[in-house]
Amino acid sequence: MSFDPATLKFDDRGLIPAIAQDAQSGEVLMMAWMNAESVARTLETGRVTYWSRSRQAFWIKGETSGHVQELVDFRVDCDRDCLLVRINQTGPACHTNRRSCFYTAVRDGEEVELMAPMEG
């Protein structure tokens, strides 16, 4: 069965959440938004392409930072309203220069920073 991005359930802004996961370690690195065109571009190029809500423009991860996300596997959840992109990540995934955007835990009502920014 051929995949058709139109079969995905986009929100009222035409967006769908995409979770980026390290293909080797299984670590969840980040979440960003895609639209139908960024889904198509990701599948066509193998470079993960998101839709930047703030810039209203396509965002090829690593295009300016060099922190590239190479697509390994593209998955659709059971409700077709969320994506999982399994990737090979070069450098940090987070704009704060951390490996993952999920570096803050809430433990016993307190925020705990789990990782520092990466060097260099």
Backbone as JSON Lines, residues from 0, in Angstrom:
{"i":0,"aa":"M","n":[0.84,-1.18,0.0],"ca":[0.0,0.0,0.0],"c":[0.89,1.24,0.0]}
{"i":1,"aa":"S","n":[0.68,2.13,-0.93],"ca":[1.47,3.36,-1.03],"c":[1.07,4.33,0.07]}
{"i":2,"aa":"F","n":[2.07,5.03,0.6],"ca":[1.82,6.03,1.63],"c":[1.4,7.34,0.99]}
{"i":3,"aa":"D","n":[0.33,7.92,1.52],"ca":[-0.17,9.21,1.05],"c":[-0.23,10.16,2.25]}
{"i":4,"aa":"P","n":[0.6,11.23,2.27],"ca":[0.57,12.16,3.41],"c":[-0.83,12.73,3.68]}
{"i":5,"aa":"A","n":[-1.69,12.76,2.7],"ca":[-3.05,13.28,2.89],"c":[-3.87,12.41,3.84]}
{"i":6,"aa":"T","n":[-3.43,11.17,4.08],"ca":[-4.16,10.28,4.99],"c":[-3.83,10.58,6.46]}
{"i":7,"aa":"L","n":[-2.85,11.45,6.71],"ca":[-2.5,11.83,8.07],"c":[-3.54,12.81,8.61]}
{"i":8,"aa":"K","n":[-3.69,12.84,9.92],"ca":[-4.64,13.76,10.56],"c":[-3.88,14.98,11.05]}
{"i":9,"aa":"F","n":[-3.94,16.05,10.27],"ca":[-3.3,17.31,10.62],"c":[-4.27,18.13,11.47]}
{"i":10,"aa":"D","n":[-3.72,19.04,12.29],"ca":[-4.58,19.9,13.1],"c":[-5.17,21.02,12.22]}
{"i":11,"aa":"D","n":[-5.89,21.94,12.84],"ca":[-6.57,22.98,12.07],"c":[-5.6,23.96,11.42]}
{"i":12,"aa":"R","n":[-4.33,23.9,11.78],"ca":[-3.3,24.73,11.13],"c":[-2.54,23.94,10.06]}
{"i":13,"aa":"G","n":[-2.98,22.69,9.84],"ca":[-2.31,21.85,8.84],"c":[-1.03,21.22,9.35]}
{"i":14,"aa":"L","n":[-0.9,21.08,10.68],"ca":[0.33,20.56,11.27],"c":[0.1,19.26,12.01]}
{"i":15,"aa":"I","n":[1.19,18.48,12.14],"ca":[1.17,17.22,12.88],"c":[2.45,17.16,13.7]}
{"i":16,"aa":"P","n":[2.37,16.72,14.98],"ca":[3.59,16.62,15.77],"c":[4.48,15.48,15.29]}
{"i":17,"aa":"A","n":[5.78,15.73,15.33],"ca":[6.77,14.72,14.94],"c":[7.8,14.59,16.05]}
{"i":18,"aa":"I","n":[7.92,13.41,16.6],"ca":[8.88,13.13,17.66],"c":[10.13,12.55,17.02]}
{"i":19,"aa":"A","n":[11.28,13.13,17.33],"ca":[12.55,12.64,16.81],"c":[13.21,11.76,17.86]}
{"i":20,"aa":"Q","n":[13.55,10.54,17.45],"ca":[14.15,9.55,18.35],"c":[15.45,9.05,17.76]}
{"i":21,"aa":"D","n":[16.49,8.95,18.57],"ca":[17.76,8.4,18.12],"c":[17.55,6.94,17.72]}
{"i":22,"aa":"A","n":[17.9,6.6,16.49],"ca":[17.64,5.26,15.96],"c":[18.48,4.19,16.66]}
{"i":23,"aa":"Q","n":[19.65,4.56,17.19],"ca":[20.51,3.58,17.86],"c":[20.16,3.41,19.34]}
{"i":24,"aa":"S","n":[20.06,4.52,20.07],"ca":[19.88,4.44,21.52],"c":[18.41,4.41,21.95]}
{"i":25,"aa":"G","n":[17.52,4.88,21.1],"ca":[16.1,4.97,21.46],"c":[15.76,6.23,22.24]}
{"i":26,"aa":"E","n":[16.77,7.08,22.5],"ca":[16.55,8.32,23.25],"c":[15.64,9.27,22.47]}
{"i":27,"aa":"V","n":[14.65,9.84,23.15],"ca":[13.79,10.85,22.54],"c":[14.56,12.17,22.56]}
{"i":28,"aa":"L","n":[14.75,12.78,21.39],"ca":[15.58,13.96,21.27],"c":[14.8,15.26,21.23]}
{"i":29,"aa":"M","n":[13.69,15.27,20.51],"ca":[12.94,16.53,20.36],"c":[11.57,16.25,19.78]}
{"i":30,"aa":"M","n":[10.73,17.29,19.78],"ca":[9.44,17.25,19.11],"c":[9.33,18.56,18.33]}
{"i":31,"aa":"A","n":[8.86,18.46,17.11],"ca":[8.62,19.64,16.3],"c":[7.41,19.34,15.41]}
{"i":32,"aa":"W","n":[7.06,20.29,14.58],"ca":[5.85,20.17,13.76],"c":[6.2,19.95,12.3]}
{"i":33,"aa":"M","n":[5.35,19.2,11.63],"ca":[5.47,19.02,10.18],"c":[4.13,19.36,9.55]}
{"i":34,"aa":"N","n":[4.18,19.77,8.29],"ca":[2.97,19.87,7.49],"c":[3.1,18.85,6.35]}
{"i":35,"aa":"A","n":[2.11,18.77,5.48],"ca":[2.14,17.74,4.43],"c":[3.38,17.87,3.55]}
{"i":36,"aa":"E","n":[3.77,19.09,3.25],"ca":[4.94,19.3,2.38],"c":[6.23,18.91,3.08]}
{"i":37,"aa":"S","n":[6.37,19.22,4.37],"ca":[7.6,18.82,5.07],"c":[7.68,17.31,5.23]}
{"i":38,"aa":"V","n":[6.54,16.64,5.38],"ca":[6.51,15.17,5.39],"c":[7.05,14.64,4.06]}
{"i":39,"aa":"A","n":[6.51,15.18,2.97],"ca":[6.94,14.74,1.63],"c":[8.43,15.0,1.41]}
{"i":40,"aa":"R","n":[8.91,16.18,1.81],"ca":[10.32,16.53,1.65],"c":[11.22,15.6,2.47]}
{"i":41,"aa":"T","n":[10.8,15.3,3.7],"ca":[11.58,14.4,4.56],"c":[11.73,13.03,3.9]}
{"i":42,"aa":"L","n":[10.62,12.5,3.41],"ca":[10.65,11.18,2.79],"c":[11.44,11.18,1.48]}
{"i":43,"aa":"E","n":[11.37,12.28,0.75],"ca":[12.06,12.38,-0.54],"c":[13.57,12.54,-0.37]}
{"i":44,"aa":"T","n":[13.99,13.33,0.62],"ca":[15.41,13.68,0.74],"c":[16.17,12.87,1.79]}
{"i":45,"aa":"G","n":[15.45,12.31,2.77],"ca":[16.12,11.62,3.87],"c":[16.68,12.58,4.91]}
{"i":46,"aa":"R","n":[16.49,13.88,4.7],"ca":[16.88,14.91,5.68],"c":[15.59,15.38,6.35]}
{"i":47,"aa":"V","n":[15.54,15.29,7.67],"ca":[14.3,15.62,8.37],"c":[14.0,17.11,8.23]}
{"i":48,"aa":"T","n":[12.81,17.4,7.73],"ca":[12.37,18.77,7.46],"c":[11.1,19.06,8.26]}
{"i":49,"aa":"Y","n":[11.16,20.09,9.07],"ca":[10.02,20.49,9.89],"c":[9.41,21.77,9.34]}
{"i":50,"aa":"W","n":[8.28,22.17,9.95],"ca":[7.67,23.46,9.65],"c":[7.86,24.32,10.88]}
{"i":51,"aa":"S","n":[8.54,25.43,10.72],"ca":[8.77,26.36,11.83],"c":[7.55,27.27,11.96]}
{"i":52,"aa":"R","n":[6.85,27.15,13.07],"ca":[5.67,27.99,13.3],"c":[6.06,29.44,13.48]}
{"i":53,"aa":"S","n":[7.19,29.69,14.16],"ca":[7.6,31.08,14.42],"c":[8.06,31.78,13.15]}
{"i":54,"aa":"R","n":[8.78,31.06,12.29],"ca":[9.28,31.68,11.05],"c":[8.34,31.49,9.86]}
{"i":55,"aa":"Q","n":[7.35,30.6,10.03],"ca":[6.44,30.25,8.94],"c":[7.23,29.84,7.7]}
{"i":56,"aa":"A","n":[8.16,28.91,7.92],"ca":[9.05,28.47,6.84],"c":[9.51,27.04,7.12]}
{"i":57,"aa":"F","n":[9.94,26.36,6.05],"ca":[10.5,25.03,6.23],"c":[11.82,25.13,6.97]}
{"i":58,"aa":"W","n":[12.09,24.13,7.77],"ca":[13.28,24.1,8.61],"c":[13.91,22.73,8.45]}
{"i":59,"aa":"I","n":[14.99,22.67,7.68],"ca":[15.73,21.42,7.52],"c":[16.71,21.36,8.68]}
{"i":60,"aa":"K","n":[16.46,20.43,9.58],"ca":[17.27,20.34,10.79],"c":[18.74,20.2,10.41]}
{"i":61,"aa":"G","n":[19.57,21.11,10.97],"ca":[21.0,21.08,10.73],"c":[21.47,21.93,9.57]}
{"i":62,"aa":"E","n":[20.53,22.56,8.86],"ca":[20.88,23.35,7.67],"c":[21.84,24.49,8.02]}
{"i":63,"aa":"T","n":[21.61,25.15,9.16],"ca":[22.51,26.24,9.56],"c":[23.47,25.8,10.66]}
{"i":64,"aa":"S","n":[23.04,24.89,11.55],"ca":[23.87,24.49,12.69],"c":[24.84,23.36,12.36]}
{"i":65,"aa":"G","n":[24.52,22.57,11.32],"ca":[25.32,21.38,11.04],"c":[24.88,20.18,11.86]}
{"i":66,"aa":"H","n":[23.87,20.36,12.73],"ca":[23.37,19.29,13.58],"c":[22.27,18.53,12.84]}
{"i":67,"aa":"V","n":[22.68,17.82,11.83],"ca":[21.79,17.18,10.86],"c":[21.05,15.99,11.45]}
{"i":68,"aa":"Q","n":[19.82,15.81,11.0],"ca":[19.05,14.62,11.31],"c":[18.86,13.82,10.02]}
{"i":69,"aa":"E","n":[19.48,12.65,9.98],"ca":[19.35,11.75,8.83],"c":[18.26,10.74,9.15]}
{"i":70,"aa":"L","n":[17.27,10.66,8.28],"ca":[16.12,9.77,8.5],"c":[16.54,8.31,8.36]}
{"i":71,"aa":"V","n":[16.18,7.52,9.37],"ca":[16.41,6.08,9.34],"c":[15.08,5.36,9.11]}
{"i":72,"aa":"D","n":[14.04,5.8,9.82],"ca":[12.73,5.15,9.74],"c":[11.66,6.2,10.01]}
{"i":73,"aa":"F","n":[10.59,6.16,9.25],"ca":[9.48,7.12,9.37],"c":[8.25,6.34,9.79]}
{"i":74,"aa":"R","n":[7.71,6.65,10.96],"ca":[6.58,5.89,11.48],"c":[5.37,6.78,11.75]}
{"i":75,"aa":"V","n":[4.21,6.19,11.58],"ca":[2.92,6.85,11.8],"c":[2.24,6.13,12.96]}
{"i":76,"aa":"D","n":[1.67,6.88,13.91],"ca":[1.01,6.21,15.03],"c":[-0.36,5.67,14.62]}
{"i":77,"aa":"C","n":[-0.99,4.92,15.53],"ca":[-2.24,4.21,15.24],"c":[-3.38,5.14,14.85]}
{"i":78,"aa":"D","n":[-3.41,6.35,15.4],"ca":[-4.47,7.3,15.07],"c":[-4.12,8.2,13.88]}
{"i":79,"aa":"R","n":[-2.91,8.05,13.37],"ca":[-2.4,8.81,12.23],"c":[-2.33,10.32,12.52]}
{"i":80,"aa":"D","n":[-2.19,10.66,13.84],"ca":[-2.13,12.08,14.2],"c":[-0.81,12.47,14.88]}
{"i":81,"aa":"C","n":[0.18,11.58,14.81],"ca":[1.49,11.86,15.37],"c":[2.52,11.02,14.61]}
{"i":82,"aa":"L","n":[3.7,11.6,14.41],"ca":[4.76,10.92,13.68],"c":[5.94,10.64,14.6]}
{"i":83,"aa":"L","n":[6.67,9.58,14.27],"ca":[7.92,9.26,14.94],"c":[8.98,9.15,13.85]}
{"i":84,"aa":"V","n":[9.98,10.03,13.91],"ca":[11.08,9.94,12.96],"c":[12.28,9.39,13.72]}
{"i":85,"aa":"R","n":[12.7,8.2,13.33],"ca":[13.89,7.59,13.92],"c":[15.07,8.07,13.08]}
{"i":86,"aa":"I","n":[16.06,8.62,13.76],"ca":[17.1,9.37,13.06],"c":[18.5,9.03,13.54]}
{"i":87,"aa":"N","n":[19.48,9.39,12.72],"ca":[20.86,9.51,13.14],"c":[21.1,10.99,13.33]}
{"i":88,"aa":"Q","n":[21.39,11.39,14.56],"ca":[21.58,12.79,14.91],"c":[23.06,13.13,14.96]}
{"i":89,"aa":"T","n":[23.46,14.17,14.23],"ca":[24.8,14.7,14.32],"c":[24.8,15.85,15.31]}
{"i":90,"aa":"G","n":[25.58,15.75,16.37],"ca":[25.64,16.82,17.37],"c":[24.36,16.9,18.18]}
{"i":91,"aa":"P","n":[24.17,18.03,18.88],"ca":[22.98,18.18,19.72],"c":[21.71,18.35,18.89]}
{"i":92,"aa":"A","n":[20.59,17.86,19.42],"ca":[19.3,18.05,18.75],"c":[18.63,19.34,19.19]}
{"i":93,"aa":"C","n":[18.92,19.78,20.41],"ca":[18.24,20.94,20.99],"c":[18.95,22.24,20.64]}
{"i":94,"aa":"H","n":[18.18,23.3,20.45],"ca":[18.77,24.6,20.15],"c":[19.56,25.16,21.33]}
{"i":95,"aa":"T","n":[19.43,24.54,22.51],"ca":[20.21,24.97,23.68],"c":[21.58,24.27,23.69]}
{"i":96,"aa":"N","n":[21.88,23.53,22.64],"ca":[23.14,22.8,22.46],"c":[23.21,21.56,23.36]}
{"i":97,"aa":"R","n":[22.05,21.05,23.76],"ca":[22.0,19.8,24.51],"c":[21.63,18.67,23.56]}
{"i":98,"aa":"R","n":[21.99,17.47,23.93],"ca":[21.7,16.29,23.12],"c":[20.19,16.15,22.87]}
{"i":99,"aa":"S","n":[19.39,16.43,23.89],"ca":[17.94,16.28,23.82],"c":[17.27,17.54,24.34]}
{"i":100,"aa":"C","n":[16.08,17.83,23.83],"ca":[15.28,18.95,24.34],"c":[14.67,18.6,25.7]}
{"i":101,"aa":"F","n":[14.62,17.32,26.02],"ca":[13.98,16.87,27.25],"c":[15.02,16.7,28.35]}
{"i":102,"aa":"Y","n":[15.63,17.82,28.74],"ca":[16.7,17.79,29.73],"c":[16.26,18.26,31.11]}
{"i":103,"aa":"T","n":[14.97,18.56,31.27],"ca":[14.45,18.99,32.57],"c":[13.45,17.96,33.08]}
{"i":104,"aa":"A","n":[13.71,17.45,34.29],"ca":[12.79,16.52,34.94],"c":[12.13,17.24,36.1]}
{"i":105,"aa":"V","n":[10.91,16.82,36.44],"ca":[10.24,17.32,37.63],"c":[10.24,16.16,38.62]}
{"i":106,"aa":"R","n":[10.97,16.36,39.72],"ca":[11.11,15.31,40.73],"c":[10.8,15.92,42.1]}
{"i":107,"aa":"D","n":[9.83,15.32,42.79],"ca":[9.4,15.83,44.11],"c":[9.05,17.31,44.04]}
{"i":108,"aa":"G","n":[8.41,17.72,42.96],"ca":[7.95,19.09,42.81],"c":[9.03,20.09,42.41]}
{"i":109,"aa":"E","n":[10.23,19.62,42.18],"ca":[11.35,20.49,41.8],"c":[11.82,20.17,40.4]}
{"i":110,"aa":"E","n":[12.25,21.21,39.67],"ca":[12.84,21.01,38.36],"c":[14.31,20.64,38.52]}
{"i":111,"aa":"V","n":[14.72,19.58,37.81],"ca":[16.09,19.11,37.87],"c":[16.66,19.08,36.46]}
{"i":112,"aa":"E","n":[17.8,19.74,36.25],"ca":[18.45,19.74,34.94],"c":[19.27,18.46,34.81]}
{"i":113,"aa":"L","n":[18.96,17.66,33.8],"ca":[19.57,16.35,33.64],"c":[20.85,16.36,32.8]}
{"i":114,"aa":"M","n":[21.0,17.37,31.95],"ca":[22.2,17.41,31.1],"c":[22.59,18.85,30.81]}
{"i":115,"aa":"A","n":[23.89,19.05,30.72],"ca":[24.43,20.38,30.4],"c":[24.59,20.5,28.89]}
{"i":116,"aa":"P","n":[24.75,21.73,28.39],"ca":[25.03,21.89,26.96],"c":[26.3,21.14,26.57]}
{"i":117,"aa":"M","n":[26.33,20.65,25.32],"ca":[27.49,19.93,24.81],"c":[28.64,20.9,24.55]}
{"i":118,"aa":"E","n":[29.84,20.41,24.64],"ca":[31.02,21.23,24.38],"c":[31.18,21.47,22.89]}
{"i":119,"aa":"G","n":[31.75,22.62,22.56],"ca":[32.12,22.95,21.17],"c":[31.0,22.96,20.25]}
